[in-house]
Amino acid sequence: MAEVMIEVVDVTKKYKDRQALCPISFHIDYGQAVGVSGRSGCGKTTLAKIICGLIKPSGGTVLYRGEDIFRFKKAGWSMFRRKVQIVFQDPLASLDPKMTIGESLSEPLIINKCVMKSRLASRVRSLTGKVGLEYDIINRYPHQISGGQRQRVNIARALAAGPKLLVCDEPLSSLDLPSQFNILKLFSRLRREENLALLFISHDPDIISIICDKVVRL
């Protein structure tokens, strides 16, 4: 029987007089890919941010391995943020324009104390290889690489802490069709090789049907 990692329980979000997310409940098992679809403005990105603990819900809660994430103490939050990572829609906006790709990939490794300083370069090389990038890309800046390459860098950053769940918020929508296809293949490979669970948000039902085991409709 599959083990539940994340359970979303009657989660809602309201901003003043606007209902951003209607009540929703579902769960994500270890290694499972769950798709989230719905019209624009229905709360898909809001749901992603709540599951990652970036914003609090107005009602309901999110459980990680049976524990309410919004009641975690400092150590619990630190653990949770390593295990649940997010890949945003806009790969350029997600990267610091003043940092090289190598610096961007090193940052989460240093913050999360994932590796000794002497092994940092080796770990960065491993991350670039996992997402299909040449190692010499580490000396470039975000504006010097393509949109598809930038999204691969963001995926590599998300992998740095060794997560069990990637929350993918419309990760293909800003890319051209060939890049979309290649990034979709990358997610499928990483899911298999890294034993990752995915929460894959997309407005495109065809994309969701390719990569996901089940669909949550908002």
C-alpha positions in Angstrom: 0.0 0.0 0.0 1.3 3.5 -1.0 2.4 5.8 1.8 0.8 9.2 2.0 3.3 12.1 2.0 1.1 15.1 1.7 -2.6 15.4 2.6 -4.5 18.5 1.7 -7.6 18.8 4.0 -10.4 21.2 3.2 -8.0 23.9 2.2 -9.4 27.4 1.3 -7.9 30.8 0.8 -9.7 34.2 0.9 -8.3 37.7 0.3 -10.6 40.3 1.8 -13.8 39.8 -0.3 -12.3 37.5 -2.9 -12.3 33.8 -2.7 -9.0 32.7 -4.2 -9.4 29.0 -3.5 -12.5 27.0 -2.8 -12.4 24.0 -0.4 -10.2 21.3 -1.8 -9.0 17.9 -0.4 -6.6 15.3 -1.9 -3.4 13.5 -1.1 -0.1 12.8 -2.7 1.7 9.5 -2.1 5.4 9.0 -2.2 6.5 8.6 -5.9 3.1 9.7 -7.2 2.5 12.4 -9.9 -0.7 14.4 -9.2 -1.9 16.9 -11.8 -3.8 20.1 -10.9 -5.9 21.7 -13.6 -8.5 24.4 -13.9 -9.4 27.7 -15.5 -7.2 30.8 -15.0 -7.8 32.4 -11.7 -9.2 29.3 -10.0 -6.4 29.2 -7.4 -3.8 26.7 -8.8 -0.8 28.9 -7.9 -2.4 29.7 -4.5 -2.7 26.0 -3.8 0.9 25.4 -4.8 2.1 28.1 -2.4 0.0 26.8 0.5 1.3 23.2 0.0 4.9 24.6 0.1 4.1 26.5 3.2 4.8 29.9 1.5 1.4 31.2 2.5 -1.2 30.1 5.1 -4.7 28.9 4.2 -7.8 30.7 5.4 -9.2 27.3 6.3 -8.2 23.7 6.4 -4.6 22.5 6.6 -1.8 20.6 4.9 -0.3 17.5 6.5 3.2 16.2 5.9 3.5 12.6 7.0 0.4 13.2 9.2 1.7 16.4 10.8 0.2 19.9 10.3 3.0 21.8 8.5 1.7 25.2 9.9 2.5 23.9 13.4 6.1 23.0 12.7 8.8 24.4 14.9 12.0 25.7 13.4 13.6 22.2 13.0 10.4 20.9 11.4 10.2 23.8 9.0 13.8 23.2 8.0 13.2 19.6 7.3 10.0 20.3 5.4 11.5 22.9 3.1 14.2 20.4 2.1 11.7 17.7 1.3 9.2 19.9 -0.6 10.6 22.2 -3.3 8.9 24.3 -5.9 9.6 25.1 -9.6 7.9 28.3 -10.7 6.4 29.3 -14.0 8.9 32.0 -15.0 12.4 30.7 -15.1 14.1 34.1 -15.6 12.3 35.7 -12.7 13.2 32.8 -10.5 17.0 33.4 -10.9 19.0 36.3 -9.5 20.3 38.2 -12.5 23.5 39.2 -10.6 24.5 35.6 -9.8 26.2 33.2 -12.2 24.5 29.8 -12.7 27.2 28.2 -10.6 26.5 30.6 -7.7 22.7 30.0 -8.0 23.2 26.3 -7.8 25.7 26.5 -4.9 23.4 28.7 -2.8 20.8 26.1 -1.7 23.6 23.6 -1.1 25.3 26.1 1.3 22.1 27.2 3.0 20.9 23.7 3.6 24.4 22.5 4.6 24.0 19.6 2.0 27.7 19.3 1.3 31.2 20.2 2.6 32.9 23.1 1.0 35.5 20.9 -0.6 32.7 18.9 -2.3 30.7 21.9 -3.5 32.0 22.0 -7.1 31.5 18.3 -7.5 27.9 18.5 -6.3 27.2 21.4 -8.6 28.6 19.3 -11.5 26.3 16.5 -10.5 23.3 18.7 -10.5 24.0 20.2 -13.9 24.4 16.6 -15.3 21.1 15.5 -13.7 19.2 18.1 -15.7 21.1 17.7 -18.9 23.2 20.8 -18.8 26.9 21.2 -19.8 29.0 22.0 -16.8 30.6 25.1 -18.4 27.2 26.8 -18.1 28.1 27.6 -14.5 30.1 30.6 -15.6 27.1 32.3 -17.4 24.4 34.6 -16.2 20.6 33.9 -16.6 20.2 36.4 -19.5 23.0 34.5 -21.4 21.2 31.2 -21.6 17.9 30.1 -23.2 14.5 29.8 -21.5 14.7 26.0 -21.5 18.2 26.1 -20.0 17.0 28.5 -17.3 14.2 26.2 -16.4 16.7 23.3 -16.1 18.7 25.4 -13.8 15.7 26.0 -11.6 14.9 22.3 -11.5 18.5 21.6 -10.5 18.2 24.2 -7.7 15.1 22.5 -6.5 16.9 19.1 -6.5 19.9 20.4 -4.5 18.3 19.7 -1.1 17.3 16.2 -2.0 13.5 16.7 -2.0 10.8 14.0 -2.1 8.2 16.3 -3.8 8.5 18.8 -6.5 5.7 21.3 -6.8 5.7 22.4 -10.5 3.6 25.5 -11.0 3.0 25.8 -14.8 6.7 25.1 -15.5 6.2 24.8 -19.2 4.0 27.7 -20.0 6.7 30.3 -20.8 8.7 27.9 -23.0 8.5 27.2 -26.8 7.1 23.8 -27.9 10.5 22.0 -28.3 11.6 23.1 -24.9 8.3 22.1 -23.3 8.7 18.6 -24.7 12.2 18.3 -23.5 11.4 19.6 -20.0 8.5 17.3 -19.8 10.8 14.3 -20.6 13.2 15.6 -17.9 10.5 15.6 -15.3 9.5 12.0 -16.2 13.1 10.9 -16.0 13.8 12.6 -12.7 10.7 11.1 -11.2 11.9 7.7 -12.1 15.6 8.1 -11.2 15.1 10.2 -8.1 11.9 8.5 -6.9 10.2 11.9 -6.8 6.6 12.7 -6.3 5.2 15.6 -8.4 2.4 18.0 -8.0 2.2 19.2 -11.6 0.0 22.3 -12.2 -1.0 23.0 -15.8 -3.9 24.5 -17.8 -3.2 21.9 -20.5 -5.0 18.6 -19.9 -2.9 16.8 -22.5 0.3 17.6 -20.6 -1.2 16.4 -17.4 -2.4 13.2 -18.9 1.1 12.4 -20.1 2.9 12.7 -16.8 0.4 12.3 -14.0 -1.2 9.4 -12.3 -4.3 11.3 -11.2 -5.9 14.7 -11.6 -7.3 17.2 -9.2 -9.6 19.7 -10.9 -10.2 23.1 -9.3 
